[in-house]
Amino acid sequence: MENSHIIILMILLGCMATYIPVFMCLFFTAVLGFLFFTDIPLLLLAQTLLRSMDNFALVVVLFFILCGNIMTAGSIVEKLIKFANALVSWLPGGLGMAGVLACGLFGAISGSTVATVVALGGFMIPALLDNGYPEKYTLGLMTTSPNLGVIIPPSIGMILYSMISNVSLEGLFLTGFVPGILIMFGVCVYTYLYFRKKAEIVRMPVPSFGEVFAIFKEGFWSLMLPVIIFGGIFSGAFTANEAAVVACVYAFFVELVIHKAIKFGDVKRITVSSAVTSATLLIIVAGASCFGRLLTLEDIPGAITEAVLSTISSPIIFLIAMNGLLLVVGMFMDIISATMILGPVFLPMLDAFNIDWMHFGLIMTVNLAIGYCTPPMGVSLYITGAIAKRDLIYVSKAVMPFIAIQIAVLLLLTFLPDVVLWLPNVMGFIQ
């Protein structure tokens, strides 16, 4: 690598080490890079900043954020948990299984790990503890299961990866179902084995068909939300962008008119809160786009590609290296910044190793999702610790069995791509 490349990297890492906000680190590095290492006027950087936010693909992210906030403010989350509990609460560790299933259902609507931790952690952690579940199991479960929020579509990470790679967003969404289901299945099996001989954990009686039907009827409108989203997208009734808007309108209607869990006065508060969250996301995207423009002009992705190809010749070794790198990056950087920065760097290498771009998008998303709860810097560790009033070391020990399950699924989808690509292939999203 050239000296200028090393200096750019050191400036970025130095800024991050001083706790400067990520978007400022990216933008500040881009400005210095333009000033000292290019002859291009800064006006191009300003144009890049504005053009990055004027992207129609970002609409889907903004509306899914709004949809998640509507659910959190209303009663949809509570009804999803109640339905999941009815399905599995009679099994050993059934309430824990209900927690991971609820995370999967919520993730199928919100698209965010942090939103899932906040929304479901406040419900499930006290419920599990009150029913005698061990605190370590409880915190480990509710710290890691929300990763399903960005693995099961719609996923913010997948949307941004699709934006920078031009792979089919619908096809990328389809790849997320298999790993999401495998993670839920793995956690449920672990929970069953862990609690099958623990008599002190009270099991709920097996519900009758009438009881299950009554709970299903009560939560029908909530359960229809993911059906509308995915049914509409994959039937061709509307695009992913339109699905996000339809989901918001539907969620507002259900909470205001049917459930009556929120009032019209709450609509402004929810919308403003979502706008603030969306603005934060757009600022990060803008900073990452400016930094990405600098990388392109300096041909840093090309230099990295040449360096990698000169030292690694095996696709398996390359994928192992990428998994290790992304797991570390996921601890320190949110999925939005990591996808926008690293995506353009990694994409040029994939064709040399004959790796499908859609497959790599899933690998990247799952890795960065696991990074949310990987010690010592995973952000979900701190959120759960704050909810339960426990320190980082305690929560870090609690998540280990669940991280092992997710890494096992990650390795499976990494080295057996057909396991996850068959669904988009059948649906015609892979040419």
PLY file of the C-alpha trace (Angstrom):
ply
format ascii 1.0
element vertex 431
property float x
property float y
property float z
element edge 430
property int vertex1
property int vertex2
end_header
0.00 0.00 0.00
1.10 3.57 -0.66
1.94 5.98 2.14
-1.21 8.00 1.42
-3.36 4.91 1.95
-1.73 4.21 5.31
-2.14 7.84 6.39
-5.85 7.81 5.46
-6.36 4.61 7.47
-4.49 6.01 10.48
-6.53 9.23 10.42
-9.78 7.20 10.42
-8.66 4.86 13.22
-7.29 7.76 15.24
-10.58 9.63 15.03
-12.54 6.56 16.11
-10.19 5.97 19.03
-11.01 9.46 20.38
-14.76 8.70 20.53
-15.60 11.15 17.75
-18.99 10.16 16.25
-18.60 7.72 13.38
-20.10 10.00 10.73
-17.69 12.80 11.74
-14.73 10.38 11.59
-15.68 9.38 8.05
-16.38 12.91 6.83
-13.30 14.42 8.49
-11.06 11.72 6.98
-12.62 12.29 3.55
-12.04 16.07 3.75
-8.38 15.67 4.74
-7.89 13.03 2.06
-9.33 15.32 -0.63
-7.21 18.26 0.54
-3.86 16.51 0.77
-3.99 13.55 -1.63
-6.12 14.69 -4.58
-6.33 17.70 -6.88
-10.12 17.54 -6.97
-12.04 20.49 -5.45
-14.02 19.94 -2.26
-17.18 20.86 -4.17
-17.24 17.26 -5.45
-17.30 16.05 -1.86
-20.28 18.31 -1.09
-22.07 16.95 -4.14
-21.35 13.40 -3.02
-22.74 14.16 0.44
-26.01 15.54 -0.86
-26.43 12.92 -3.61
-25.91 10.06 -1.13
-28.95 11.16 0.87
-31.05 11.73 -2.24
-31.37 8.01 -2.86
-34.76 6.40 -3.37
-33.45 3.08 -2.00
-33.20 4.67 1.46
-36.97 5.22 1.61
-37.53 1.60 2.59
-35.16 1.95 5.57
-36.82 5.09 6.85
-40.33 3.67 6.72
-39.36 0.38 8.37
-37.84 2.42 11.21
-41.19 4.20 11.55
-43.04 0.88 11.47
-40.84 -0.51 14.26
-41.49 2.55 16.41
-45.24 2.26 15.88
-45.12 -1.37 17.05
-43.01 -0.50 20.09
-45.37 2.32 21.13
-48.50 0.23 20.61
-49.57 -3.29 21.55
-48.40 -5.26 18.50
-45.23 -6.39 20.30
-47.21 -7.63 23.30
-49.58 -9.61 21.09
-46.72 -11.19 19.13
-45.13 -12.34 22.40
-48.45 -13.70 23.62
-48.95 -15.72 20.43
-45.38 -17.09 20.52
-45.88 -18.02 24.17
-49.06 -19.94 23.36
-47.18 -22.06 20.80
-44.29 -23.24 23.00
-44.89 -22.27 26.64
-45.87 -25.84 27.56
-42.45 -27.21 26.56
-39.42 -27.31 28.91
-38.06 -23.77 28.84
-41.09 -22.74 26.83
-41.02 -19.08 27.86
-37.43 -18.84 26.63
-38.45 -20.39 23.32
-41.27 -17.85 23.13
-38.67 -15.09 23.54
-36.61 -16.16 20.53
-39.74 -16.75 18.41
-41.01 -13.29 19.34
-37.65 -11.81 18.28
-38.04 -13.56 14.94
-41.57 -12.21 14.47
-40.57 -8.69 15.49
-37.48 -8.87 13.27
-39.72 -9.74 10.33
-41.18 -6.25 10.65
-38.64 -3.87 12.19
-35.35 -4.71 10.42
-33.22 -3.52 13.37
-31.32 -5.34 16.11
-31.25 -2.42 18.54
-34.99 -1.82 18.15
-35.63 -5.51 18.86
-33.43 -5.47 22.00
-35.17 -2.40 23.37
-38.72 -3.46 22.45
-38.59 -7.09 23.56
-35.96 -6.89 26.29
-38.20 -4.69 28.42
-41.00 -7.28 28.14
-39.18 -10.60 28.21
-36.35 -10.12 30.72
-38.67 -9.35 33.69
-41.10 -12.09 32.58
-38.37 -14.74 32.40
-36.87 -13.74 35.74
-40.29 -13.67 37.45
-40.91 -17.22 36.23
-37.70 -18.53 37.78
-35.45 -18.65 34.73
-31.72 -18.26 35.52
-30.50 -14.71 35.04
-27.53 -15.72 32.89
-29.75 -17.69 30.52
-32.26 -14.84 30.39
-29.71 -12.14 29.60
-27.85 -14.33 27.10
-31.08 -15.16 25.28
-32.41 -11.62 25.10
-29.05 -10.12 24.12
-28.42 -12.44 21.17
-31.89 -13.33 19.86
-32.57 -9.74 18.70
-29.86 -10.32 16.06
-32.72 -11.89 14.14
-33.90 -8.31 13.57
-31.25 -7.83 10.86
-30.99 -11.43 9.69
-34.66 -12.13 9.02
-35.89 -9.67 6.37
-36.60 -6.84 6.09
-33.06 -6.00 7.18
-31.49 -2.54 7.18
-28.09 -4.09 6.48
-29.42 -6.01 3.48
-31.12 -2.91 2.09
-27.88 -0.91 2.21
-25.85 -3.81 0.77
-28.32 -4.06 -2.11
-27.96 -0.32 -2.67
-24.16 -0.46 -3.07
-23.95 -3.81 -4.91
-27.08 -3.63 -7.13
-28.01 -7.23 -6.28
-31.75 -7.96 -6.09
-33.11 -6.76 -2.74
-35.97 -9.27 -2.89
-33.52 -12.10 -3.57
-31.27 -10.95 -0.73
-34.28 -10.88 1.59
-35.02 -14.50 0.69
-31.53 -15.62 1.75
-32.22 -14.41 5.30
-35.08 -16.80 6.06
-33.01 -20.01 6.28
-30.33 -18.75 8.72
-33.02 -17.00 10.78
-35.04 -20.21 11.11
-31.89 -22.24 11.85
-30.88 -19.86 14.65
-34.37 -20.02 16.19
-34.36 -23.81 15.92
-30.88 -24.06 17.45
-31.80 -21.83 20.40
-35.03 -23.76 20.99
-33.13 -27.10 21.00
-30.53 -25.69 23.40
-33.31 -24.36 25.65
-35.13 -27.71 25.64
-31.97 -29.61 26.58
-31.06 -27.04 29.25
-34.45 -27.12 31.02
-35.77 -30.62 30.39
-34.67 -31.87 33.84
-35.17 -28.63 35.78
-38.37 -29.25 37.71
-38.21 -25.85 39.44
-39.13 -24.12 36.16
-42.92 -24.27 36.05
-44.34 -25.34 32.70
-47.60 -24.00 31.43
-50.29 -26.58 30.70
-50.72 -27.65 27.10
-53.22 -25.14 25.67
-56.38 -26.42 24.07
-57.17 -25.69 20.45
-59.78 -23.21 21.61
-57.26 -21.28 23.72
-54.72 -21.13 20.90
-57.41 -20.01 18.48
-58.57 -17.30 20.89
-55.01 -15.95 21.20
-54.56 -16.16 17.43
-57.82 -14.27 16.95
-56.71 -11.58 19.40
-53.35 -11.16 17.68
-54.62 -11.70 14.12
-54.11 -8.11 12.99
-50.57 -8.07 14.41
-49.65 -11.38 12.78
-50.92 -10.15 9.42
-48.29 -7.41 9.30
-45.36 -9.66 8.21
-47.75 -11.55 5.93
-48.68 -8.32 4.16
-45.03 -7.23 3.87
-43.65 -10.47 2.43
-46.80 -11.51 0.61
-46.92 -8.17 -1.16
-43.22 -8.14 -2.06
-42.88 -11.69 -3.33
-46.26 -11.80 -5.06
-45.29 -8.72 -7.04
-48.17 -6.65 -5.63
-45.72 -3.95 -4.57
-42.01 -3.26 -4.31
-39.96 -3.32 -1.10
-40.23 0.48 -0.88
-43.99 0.35 -1.26
-44.16 -2.51 1.26
-42.52 -0.33 3.91
-45.08 2.43 3.36
-47.99 -0.04 3.37
-46.64 -1.57 6.61
-46.58 1.85 8.31
-50.11 2.74 7.21
-51.37 -0.69 8.30
-49.59 -0.51 11.68
-50.99 2.97 12.38
-54.49 1.82 11.42
-54.31 -1.30 13.62
-52.99 0.54 16.67
-55.30 3.56 16.33
-58.57 1.95 15.21
-58.50 -1.76 16.12
-56.25 -2.13 19.16
-56.71 1.50 20.25
-53.32 1.24 21.97
-52.18 4.69 20.82
-54.01 7.96 20.39
-53.88 10.49 17.57
-51.79 12.70 19.83
-49.12 9.98 19.89
-48.75 9.96 16.11
-46.72 13.16 16.09
-44.41 11.92 18.85
-43.80 8.58 17.10
-43.22 10.25 13.74
-40.79 12.83 15.16
-38.86 10.13 17.04
-38.60 8.08 13.84
-37.47 11.17 11.92
-34.66 11.75 14.41
-33.53 8.12 14.10
-33.75 8.32 10.31
-31.73 11.55 10.26
-29.00 9.85 12.27
-28.92 7.03 9.74
-28.79 9.45 6.79
-25.89 11.36 8.34
-23.93 8.10 8.71
-24.74 7.15 5.11
-23.57 10.58 3.92
-20.29 10.34 5.82
-19.68 6.80 4.58
-20.43 7.86 0.99
-17.90 10.70 1.18
-15.28 8.35 2.57
-16.17 5.81 -0.10
-15.62 8.42 -2.82
-12.14 9.07 -1.41
-11.40 5.33 -1.42
-12.48 5.11 -5.06
-10.40 8.07 -6.18
-7.34 6.72 -4.38
-8.06 3.21 -5.78
-7.69 1.77 -2.29
-10.16 -1.11 -2.99
-8.02 -2.07 -5.98
-4.83 -2.01 -3.91
-6.43 -4.13 -1.21
-7.74 -6.58 -3.84
-4.26 -6.99 -5.31
-2.76 -7.53 -1.86
-5.36 -10.13 -0.93
-5.08 -12.00 -4.24
-1.30 -12.13 -3.90
-1.50 -13.82 -0.50
-4.76 -15.82 -0.63
-5.62 -18.20 -3.45
-8.28 -20.40 -1.83
-11.93 -19.24 -1.62
-12.27 -21.13 1.68
-9.33 -19.27 3.25
-10.73 -16.00 1.91
-14.15 -16.63 3.46
-12.60 -17.63 6.80
-10.57 -14.40 6.78
-13.62 -12.32 5.89
-15.68 -13.92 8.67
-12.99 -13.20 11.24
-12.56 -9.62 10.08
-16.28 -8.87 9.97
-16.88 -10.33 13.43
-14.25 -7.95 14.83
-15.55 -4.99 12.82
-19.10 -5.71 14.01
-18.01 -5.17 17.62
-16.81 -1.63 16.98
-18.97 -0.36 14.14
-22.71 -0.34 13.50
-24.04 -2.36 10.57
-24.87 0.78 8.55
-21.35 2.22 8.65
-19.66 -1.17 8.21
-21.77 -2.08 5.18
-21.30 1.29 3.48
-17.53 1.37 4.09
-16.46 -2.27 3.69
-18.94 -3.33 1.01
-17.23 -1.39 -1.82
-13.84 -2.69 -0.59
-14.82 -6.38 -0.57
-17.01 -6.53 -3.67
-14.17 -6.30 -6.24
-12.56 -9.42 -4.69
-15.58 -11.70 -4.95
-15.43 -12.49 -8.66
-11.79 -13.56 -8.35
-12.84 -16.23 -5.85
-16.08 -17.07 -7.71
-18.23 -16.04 -4.74
-21.82 -15.03 -5.41
-22.45 -11.37 -4.48
-25.83 -12.20 -2.97
-24.31 -14.98 -0.88
-21.60 -12.63 0.42
-24.24 -10.03 1.28
-25.86 -12.54 3.62
-22.50 -13.54 5.13
-21.70 -9.89 5.77
-25.10 -9.21 7.33
-24.97 -12.22 9.68
-21.40 -11.45 10.75
-22.20 -7.84 11.57
-25.36 -8.92 13.38
-23.35 -11.25 15.63
-20.97 -8.36 16.25
-23.79 -6.53 18.04
-23.48 -8.97 20.96
-19.81 -10.02 20.73
-17.72 -9.08 23.79
-16.25 -6.72 24.70
-17.74 -3.92 22.56
-21.04 -5.28 21.20
-23.68 -2.59 21.70
-26.41 -5.10 22.67
-24.31 -6.13 25.69
-24.55 -2.63 27.09
-28.26 -2.25 26.39
-29.13 -5.54 28.11
-26.75 -4.76 30.97
-28.52 -1.43 31.51
-31.95 -3.09 31.49
-30.89 -5.80 33.98
-28.43 -3.62 35.95
-25.57 -6.06 35.32
-21.95 -5.35 34.36
-20.31 -6.12 31.02
-18.40 -9.20 32.24
-21.55 -10.87 33.55
-23.51 -10.27 30.33
-20.50 -11.33 28.21
-20.37 -14.71 29.94
-24.13 -15.11 29.55
-24.12 -14.72 25.76
-21.42 -17.31 24.98
-23.65 -20.40 24.34
-25.98 -18.39 22.10
-23.12 -16.81 20.13
-21.77 -20.33 19.57
-25.12 -21.33 18.01
-25.12 -18.30 15.72
-21.50 -18.83 14.64
-22.31 -22.48 13.85
-25.14 -21.30 11.57
-22.80 -18.70 10.06
-20.22 -21.37 9.18
-22.95 -23.56 7.67
-24.22 -20.83 5.36
-20.64 -19.72 4.55
-19.41 -23.06 3.25
-22.71 -24.46 1.97
-24.08 -21.55 -0.08
-26.75 -23.69 -1.76
-28.47 -23.98 1.64
-29.43 -20.30 1.46
-29.36 -19.58 -2.27
-31.87 -22.21 -3.33
-34.84 -20.08 -2.29
-33.95 -16.95 -4.33
-32.92 -19.29 -7.16
-36.33 -21.00 -7.16
-38.09 -17.62 -7.04
-36.08 -16.41 -10.04
-33.92 -13.77 -8.36
-30.62 -15.40 -9.37
-29.86 -15.49 -13.07
0 1
1 2
2 3
3 4
4 5
5 6
6 7
7 8
8 9
9 10
10 11
11 12
12 13
13 14
14 15
15 16
16 17
17 18
18 19
19 20
20 21
21 22
22 23
23 24
24 25
25 26
26 27
27 28
28 29
29 30
30 31
31 32
32 33
33 34
34 35
35 36
36 37
37 38
38 39
39 40
40 41
41 42
42 43
43 44
44 45
45 46
46 47
47 48
48 49
49 50
50 51
51 52
52 53
53 54
54 55
55 56
56 57
57 58
58 59
59 60
60 61
61 62
62 63
63 64
64 65
65 66
66 67
67 68
68 69
69 70
70 71
71 72
72 73
73 74
74 75
75 76
76 77
77 78
78 79
79 80
80 81
81 82
82 83
83 84
84 85
85 86
86 87
87 88
88 89
89 90
90 91
91 92
92 93
93 94
94 95
95 96
96 97
97 98
98 99
99 100
100 101
101 102
102 103
103 104
104 105
105 106
106 107
107 108
108 109
109 110
110 111
111 112
112 113
113 114
114 115
115 116
116 117
117 118
118 119
119 120
120 121
121 122
122 123
123 124
124 125
125 126
126 127
127 128
128 129
129 130
130 131
131 132
132 133
133 134
134 135
135 136
136 137
137 138
138 139
139 140
140 141
141 142
142 143
143 144
144 145
145 146
146 147
147 148
148 149
149 150
150 151
151 152
152 153
153 154
154 155
155 156
156 157
157 158
158 159
159 160
160 161
161 162
162 163
163 164
164 165
165 166
166 167
167 168
168 169
169 170
170 171
171 172
172 173
173 174
174 175
175 176
176 177
177 178
178 179
179 180
180 181
181 182
182 183
183 184
184 185
185 186
186 187
187 188
188 189
189 190
190 191
191 192
192 193
193 194
194 195
195 196
196 197
197 198
198 199
199 200
200 201
201 202
202 203
203 204
204 205
205 206
206 207
207 208
208 209
209 210
210 211
211 212
212 213
213 214
214 215
215 216
216 217
217 218
218 219
219 220
220 221
221 222
222 223
223 224
224 225
225 226
226 227
227 228
228 229
229 230
230 231
231 232
232 233
233 234
234 235
235 236
236 237
237 238
238 239
239 240
240 241
241 242
242 243
243 244
244 245
245 246
246 247
247 248
248 249
249 250
250 251
251 252
252 253
253 254
254 255
255 256
256 257
257 258
258 259
259 260
260 261
261 262
262 263
263 264
264 265
265 266
266 267
267 268
268 269
269 270
270 271
271 272
272 273
273 274
274 275
275 276
276 277
277 278
278 279
279 280
280 281
281 282
282 283
283 284
284 285
285 286
286 287
287 288
288 289
289 290
290 291
291 292
292 293
293 294
294 295
295 296
296 297
297 298
298 299
299 300
300 301
301 302
302 303
303 304
304 305
305 306
306 307
307 308
308 309
309 310
310 311
311 312
312 313
313 314
314 315
315 316
316 317
317 318
318 319
319 320
320 321
321 322
322 323
323 324
324 325
325 326
326 327
327 328
328 329
329 330
330 331
331 332
332 333
333 334
334 335
335 336
336 337
337 338
338 339
339 340
340 341
341 342
342 343
343 344
344 345
345 346
346 347
347 348
348 349
349 350
350 351
351 352
352 353
353 354
354 355
355 356
356 357
357 358
358 359
359 360
360 361
361 362
362 363
363 364
364 365
365 366
366 367
367 368
368 369
369 370
370 371
371 372
372 373
373 374
374 375
375 376
376 377
377 378
378 379
379 380
380 381
381 382
382 383
383 384
384 385
385 386
386 387
387 388
388 389
389 390
390 391
391 392
392 393
393 394
394 395
395 396
396 397
397 398
398 399
399 400
400 401
401 402
402 403
403 404
404 405
405 406
406 407
407 408
408 409
409 410
410 411
411 412
412 413
413 414
414 415
415 416
416 417
417 418
418 419
419 420
420 421
421 422
422 423
423 424
424 425
425 426
426 427
427 428
428 429
429 430
